[in-house]
Amino acid sequence: MPDIVGQNAFPAKYAVLNAGFQQAEYASANPKYKSIWEPKNWTVASTDPRPGCKVPSSYSVTIYAWKD
């Protein structure tokens, strides 16, 4: 799993897909927001799996993003 924490959420998703994962989805890490509509306005707070973890490419990656 690549380390995308701190990056803009929009290109970060493509970094995950380019790393060979088949699926990546966004989730809000900010309780003020339930969903992410414009990922370019968000910053990656964490991921599941965590950066550096070795998991199969079929694993669905969740990108938790933050917006003030």
TORKOL-4160 file (C-alpha; in steps of 0.2 Angstrom, whole numbers, padded with zeros to 4 digits, m for minus):
68
<pt num="1" X="0000" Y="0000" Z="0000"/>
<pt num="2" X="0008" Y="0017" Z="m0005"/>
<pt num="3" X="0009" Y="0031" Z="0008"/>
<pt num="4" X="m0004" Y="0044" Z="0002"/>
<pt num="5" X="m0007" Y="0052" Z="0019"/>
<pt num="6" X="m0006" Y="0071" Z="0018"/>
<pt num="7" X="m0009" Y="0071" Z="m0001"/>
<pt num="8" X="m0024" Y="0079" Z="m0010"/>
<pt num="9" X="m0038" Y="0065" Z="m0011"/>
<pt num="10" X="m0041" Y="0066" Z="m0029"/>
<pt num="11" X="m0024" Y="0061" Z="m0036"/>
<pt num="12" X="m0021" Y="0050" Z="m0021"/>
<pt num="13" X="m0035" Y="0038" Z="m0027"/>
<pt num="14" X="m0026" Y="0036" Z="m0044"/>
<pt num="15" X="m0009" Y="0033" Z="m0035"/>
<pt num="16" X="m0018" Y="0018" Z="m0026"/>
<pt num="17" X="m0025" Y="0012" Z="m0042"/>
<pt num="18" X="m0009" Y="0014" Z="m0052"/>
<pt num="19" X="m0001" Y="0004" Z="m0038"/>
<pt num="20" X="m0011" Y="m0011" Z="m0044"/>
<pt num="21" X="m0026" Y="m0011" Z="m0032"/>
<pt num="22" X="m0043" Y="m0014" Z="m0041"/>
<pt num="23" X="m0054" Y="m0003" Z="m0030"/>
<pt num="24" X="m0052" Y="0012" Z="m0020"/>
<pt num="25" X="m0066" Y="0022" Z="m0012"/>
<pt num="26" X="m0067" Y="0038" Z="m0001"/>
<pt num="27" X="m0074" Y="0040" Z="0016"/>
<pt num="28" X="m0075" Y="0056" Z="0027"/>
<pt num="29" X="m0064" Y="0057" Z="0042"/>
<pt num="30" X="m0073" Y="0073" Z="0047"/>
<pt num="31" X="m0089" Y="0070" Z="0057"/>
<pt num="32" X="m0096" Y="0086" Z="0050"/>
<pt num="33" X="m0097" Y="0078" Z="0032"/>
<pt num="34" X="m0105" Y="0061" Z="0028"/>
<pt num="35" X="m0099" Y="0059" Z="0011"/>
<pt num="36" X="m0086" Y="0066" Z="m0001"/>
<pt num="37" X="m0092" Y="0075" Z="m0017"/>
<pt num="38" X="m0077" Y="0084" Z="m0023"/>
<pt num="39" X="m0062" Y="0074" Z="m0018"/>
<pt num="40" X="m0050" Y="0088" Z="m0025"/>
<pt num="41" X="m0056" Y="0099" Z="m0010"/>
<pt num="42" X="m0050" Y="0085" Z="0003"/>
<pt num="43" X="m0034" Y="0079" Z="0011"/>
<pt num="44" X="m0030" Y="0061" Z="0014"/>
<pt num="45" X="m0030" Y="0058" Z="0033"/>
<pt num="46" X="m0027" Y="0039" Z="0033"/>
<pt num="47" X="m0030" Y="0023" Z="0023"/>
<pt num="48" X="m0036" Y="0006" Z="0026"/>
<pt num="49" X="m0024" Y="m0004" Z="0024"/>
<pt num="50" X="m0011" Y="0007" Z="0032"/>
<pt num="51" X="0004" Y="0013" Z="0021"/>
<pt num="52" X="0017" Y="0000" Z="0019"/>
<pt num="53" X="0005" Y="m0015" Z="0022"/>
<pt num="54" X="0006" Y="m0029" Z="0009"/>
<pt num="55" X="m0011" Y="m0035" Z="0004"/>
<pt num="56" X="m0018" Y="m0043" Z="m0012"/>
<pt num="57" X="m0022" Y="m0031" Z="m0026"/>
<pt num="58" X="m0040" Y="m0037" Z="m0024"/>
<pt num="59" X="m0042" Y="m0029" Z="m0007"/>
<pt num="60" X="m0053" Y="m0014" Z="m0008"/>
<pt num="61" X="m0044" Y="0002" Z="m0001"/>
<pt num="62" X="m0053" Y="0015" Z="0009"/>
<pt num="63" X="m0046" Y="0032" Z="0008"/>
<pt num="64" X="m0051" Y="0042" Z="0024"/>
<pt num="65" X="m0050" Y="0061" Z="0019"/>
<pt num="66" X="m0052" Y="0077" Z="0029"/>
<pt num="67" X="m0060" Y="0094" Z="0025"/>
<pt num="68" X="m0060" Y="0109" Z="0037"/>
